[in-house]
Amino acid sequence: MKSFAIISIGLLFYAATLPAVAAGGGEPVKRELQLIYLFDGDQPEYIFRIGQSGFRSIASLKEHLATWPAGSELTWAPGCVRLGNEPLLSSEKEMKDFRRFLSDRGIAFILIPSG
């Protein structure tokens, strides 16, 4: 019975962390984006993280963000340490496309540059 209660609590937490549109509502959400570095192989791997969700590509990140309602806000403070080839950070074109994608959906993007 304890495992059922734990699973139930876990499912309730998961549902509470879904974007409002996916959960059936239309309330804007505010989340923070992080870029996680994985040093498991010869080359670093990068994963975008929002809350407890991870995305291996810009495409999968956009797919998730497309479910957010207009008026939502995504904040990113990537810091100043760079290894090279980081998605979005290493390409001005990728960053412009990402900003346009968010703007087209009415999602505010707050980039906090390193200083």
CYANA upper distance limits for C-alpha pairs under 8 A (distance plus 0.5 A):
  1 MET  CA      5 ALA  CA      6.94
  2 LYS  CA      6 ILE  CA      6.73
  3 SER  CA      7 ILE  CA      6.56
  4 PHE  CA      8 SER  CA      6.54
  5 ALA  CA      9 ILE  CA      6.62
  6 ILE  CA     10 GLY  CA      6.57
  7 ILE  CA     11 LEU  CA      6.62
  8 SER  CA     12 LEU  CA      6.70
  9 ILE  CA     13 PHE  CA      6.66
 10 GLY  CA     14 TYR  CA      6.62
 11 LEU  CA     15 ALA  CA      6.62
 12 LEU  CA     16 ALA  CA      6.68
 13 PHE  CA     17 THR  CA      6.86
 14 TYR  CA     18 LEU  CA      7.06
 15 ALA  CA     23 ALA  CA      7.38
 16 ALA  CA     23 ALA  CA      8.48
 17 THR  CA     51 GLY  CA      8.37
 18 LEU  CA     22 ALA  CA      6.82
 18 LEU  CA     23 ALA  CA      6.70
 19 PRO  CA     23 ALA  CA      6.92
 19 PRO  CA     29 VAL  CA      7.19
 19 PRO  CA     67 THR  CA      7.31
 19 PRO  CA     68 TRP  CA      6.24
 19 PRO  CA     69 PRO  CA      8.50
 20 ALA  CA     24 GLY  CA      6.80
 20 ALA  CA     25 GLY  CA      5.38
 20 ALA  CA     26 GLY  CA      6.01
 20 ALA  CA     27 GLU  CA      6.12
 20 ALA  CA     28 PRO  CA      7.25
 20 ALA  CA     29 VAL  CA      7.36
 20 ALA  CA     68 TRP  CA      7.23
 20 ALA  CA     69 PRO  CA      7.58
 21 VAL  CA     25 GLY  CA      5.48
 21 VAL  CA     26 GLY  CA      5.74
 21 VAL  CA     27 GLU  CA      7.95
 21 VAL  CA     67 THR  CA      6.56
 21 VAL  CA     68 TRP  CA      6.47
 21 VAL  CA     69 PRO  CA      6.57
 22 ALA  CA     67 THR  CA      6.89
 22 ALA  CA     68 TRP  CA      8.29
 26 GLY  CA     69 PRO  CA      6.45
 27 GLU  CA     69 PRO  CA      7.32
 28 PRO  CA     68 TRP  CA      7.61
 28 PRO  CA     69 PRO  CA      6.01
 28 PRO  CA     70 ALA  CA      6.97
 28 PRO  CA     71 GLY  CA      5.77
 28 PRO  CA     72 SER  CA      4.79
 28 PRO  CA     73 GLU  CA      8.04
 29 VAL  CA     68 TRP  CA      7.72
 29 VAL  CA     69 PRO  CA      8.09
 29 VAL  CA     71 GLY  CA      8.18
 29 VAL  CA     72 SER  CA      5.19
 29 VAL  CA     73 GLU  CA      6.77
 30 LYS  CA     72 SER  CA      6.25
 30 LYS  CA     73 GLU  CA      5.16
 30 LYS  CA     74 LEU  CA      6.46
 30 LYS  CA     75 THR  CA      8.32
 31 ARG  CA     50 ILE  CA      7.19
 31 ARG  CA     51 GLY  CA      7.82
 31 ARG  CA     73 GLU  CA      6.94
 31 ARG  CA     74 LEU  CA      5.69
 31 ARG  CA     75 THR  CA      6.91
 32 GLU  CA     50 ILE  CA      6.48
 32 GLU  CA     51 GLY  CA      7.81
 32 GLU  CA     74 LEU  CA      6.14
 32 GLU  CA     75 THR  CA      5.24
 32 GLU  CA     76 TRP  CA      6.36
 33 LEU  CA     48 PHE  CA      7.37
 33 LEU  CA     49 ARG  CA      6.28
 33 LEU  CA     50 ILE  CA      5.54
 33 LEU  CA     51 GLY  CA      8.42
 33 LEU  CA     74 LEU  CA      7.14
 33 LEU  CA     75 THR  CA      6.49
 33 LEU  CA     76 TRP  CA      5.49
 33 LEU  CA     77 ALA  CA      8.22
 34 GLN  CA     48 PHE  CA      6.21
 34 GLN  CA     49 ARG  CA      5.53
 34 GLN  CA     50 ILE  CA      7.02
 34 GLN  CA     76 TRP  CA      7.01
 34 GLN  CA     77 ALA  CA      7.99
 34 GLN  CA     78 PRO  CA      7.26
 35 LEU  CA     46 TYR  CA      7.05
 35 LEU  CA     47 ILE  CA      6.24
 35 LEU  CA     48 PHE  CA      5.11
 35 LEU  CA     49 ARG  CA      6.61
 35 LEU  CA     78 PRO  CA      7.49
 36 ILE  CA     46 TYR  CA      6.14
 36 ILE  CA     47 ILE  CA      5.58
 36 ILE  CA     48 PHE  CA      6.62
 36 ILE  CA     49 ARG  CA      7.39
 37 TYR  CA     44 PRO  CA      6.81
 37 TYR  CA     45 GLU  CA      6.35
 37 TYR  CA     46 TYR  CA      5.41
 37 TYR  CA     47 ILE  CA      7.13
 38 LEU  CA     44 PRO  CA      6.00
 38 LEU  CA     45 GLU  CA      5.47
 38 LEU  CA     46 TYR  CA      6.69
 38 LEU  CA     47 ILE  CA      8.21
 39 PHE  CA     43 GLN  CA      7.56
 39 PHE  CA     44 PRO  CA      5.47
 39 PHE  CA     45 GLU  CA      7.19
 40 ASP  CA     44 PRO  CA      7.60
 40 ASP  CA     45 GLU  CA      8.36
 46 TYR  CA     56 ARG  CA      7.18
 46 TYR  CA     86 GLU  CA      7.39
 46 TYR  CA     87 PRO  CA      8.00
 47 ILE  CA     54 GLY  CA      6.68
 47 ILE  CA     55 PHE  CA      5.99
 47 ILE  CA     56 ARG  CA      5.25
 47 ILE  CA     57 SER  CA      7.68
 48 PHE  CA     54 GLY  CA      6.04
 48 PHE  CA     55 PHE  CA      5.48
 48 PHE  CA     56 ARG  CA      6.88
 48 PHE  CA     57 SER  CA      7.98
 48 PHE  CA     61 LEU  CA      7.74
 49 ARG  CA     53 SER  CA      6.15
 49 ARG  CA     54 GLY  CA      4.96
 49 ARG  CA     55 PHE  CA      6.84
 50 ILE  CA     54 GLY  CA      7.03
 55 PHE  CA     60 SER  CA      6.31
 55 PHE  CA     61 LEU  CA      6.02
 56 ARG  CA     60 SER  CA      7.39
 56 ARG  CA     61 LEU  CA      8.23
 57 SER  CA     61 LEU  CA      6.77
 57 SER  CA     87 PRO  CA      8.47
 58 ILE  CA     62 LYS  CA      6.55
 58 ILE  CA     87 PRO  CA      7.84
 58 ILE  CA     88 LEU  CA      8.46
 59 ALA  CA     63 GLU  CA      6.69
 60 SER  CA     64 HIS  CA      6.87
 61 LEU  CA     65 LEU  CA      6.73
 62 LYS  CA     66 ALA  CA      6.43
 62 LYS  CA    101 PHE  CA      8.36
 63 GLU  CA     67 THR  CA      7.72
 64 HIS  CA     68 TRP  CA      8.06
 65 LEU  CA    102 LEU  CA      8.44
 66 ALA  CA    105 ARG  CA      7.78
 68 TRP  CA     72 SER  CA      7.14
 68 TRP  CA    107 ILE  CA      8.30
 69 PRO  CA    105 ARG  CA      8.20
 69 PRO  CA    106 GLY  CA      8.18
 69 PRO  CA    107 ILE  CA      8.08
 70 ALA  CA    105 ARG  CA      6.42
 70 ALA  CA    106 GLY  CA      4.94
 70 ALA  CA    107 ILE  CA      6.05
 71 GLY  CA    106 GLY  CA      6.21
 71 GLY  CA    107 ILE  CA      6.04
 71 GLY  CA    108 ALA  CA      7.42
 72 SER  CA    106 GLY  CA      7.76
 72 SER  CA    107 ILE  CA      5.42
 72 SER  CA    108 ALA  CA      6.76
 73 GLU  CA    107 ILE  CA      6.02
 73 GLU  CA    108 ALA  CA      5.12
 73 GLU  CA    109 PHE  CA      6.54
 73 GLU  CA    110 ILE  CA      7.95
 74 LEU  CA    107 ILE  CA      7.64
 74 LEU  CA    108 ALA  CA      6.65
 74 LEU  CA    109 PHE  CA      5.51
 74 LEU  CA    110 ILE  CA      6.68
 75 THR  CA    109 PHE  CA      6.42
 75 THR  CA    110 ILE  CA      5.08
 75 THR  CA    111 LEU  CA      6.46
 75 THR  CA    112 ILE  CA      7.98
 76 TRP  CA    109 PHE  CA      8.26
 76 TRP  CA    110 ILE  CA      6.71
 76 TRP  CA    111 LEU  CA      5.46
 76 TRP  CA    112 ILE  CA      6.54
 77 ALA  CA    111 LEU  CA      6.52
 77 ALA  CA    112 ILE  CA      5.11
 77 ALA  CA    113 PRO  CA      6.75
 77 ALA  CA    114 SER  CA      7.69
 78 PRO  CA    112 ILE  CA      7.84
 78 PRO  CA    113 PRO  CA      7.59
 78 PRO  CA    114 SER  CA      7.58
 79 GLY  CA    113 PRO  CA      7.35
 79 GLY  CA    114 SER  CA      5.32
 79 GLY  CA    115 GLY  CA      8.44
 80 CYS  CA    113 PRO  CA      8.32
 80 CYS  CA    114 SER  CA      5.49
 80 CYS  CA    115 GLY  CA      7.66
 82 ARG  CA     86 GLU  CA      8.03
 84 GLY  CA     90 SER  CA      7.20
 85 ASN  CA     89 LEU  CA      8.28
 85 ASN  CA     90 SER  CA      5.99
 86 GLU  CA     90 SER  CA      5.88
 87 PRO  CA     91 SER  CA      7.67
 87 PRO  CA     94 GLU  CA      8.16
 88 LEU  CA     92 GLU  CA      7.76
 88 LEU  CA     94 GLU  CA      5.71
 88 LEU  CA     95 MET  CA      5.47
 88 LEU  CA     98 PHE  CA      8.27
 89 LEU  CA     95 MET  CA      7.44
 91 SER  CA     95 MET  CA      6.83
 92 GLU  CA     96 LYS  CA      6.65
 93 LYS  CA     97 ASP  CA      6.63
 94 GLU  CA     98 PHE  CA      6.56
 95 MET  CA     99 ARG  CA      6.60
 96 LYS  CA    100 ARG  CA      6.64
 97 ASP  CA    101 PHE  CA      6.57
 98 PHE  CA    102 LEU  CA      6.82
 99 ARG  CA    103 SER  CA      6.56
 99 ARG  CA    109 PHE  CA      7.47
100 ARG  CA    104 ASP  CA      6.45
101 PHE  CA    105 ARG  CA      7.09
102 LEU  CA    106 GLY  CA      6.79
102 LEU  CA    107 ILE  CA      5.50
102 LEU  CA    108 ALA  CA      7.32
102 LEU  CA    109 PHE  CA      7.44
103 SER  CA    107 ILE  CA      6.13
103 SER  CA    108 ALA  CA      7.17
103 SER  CA    109 PHE  CA      8.33
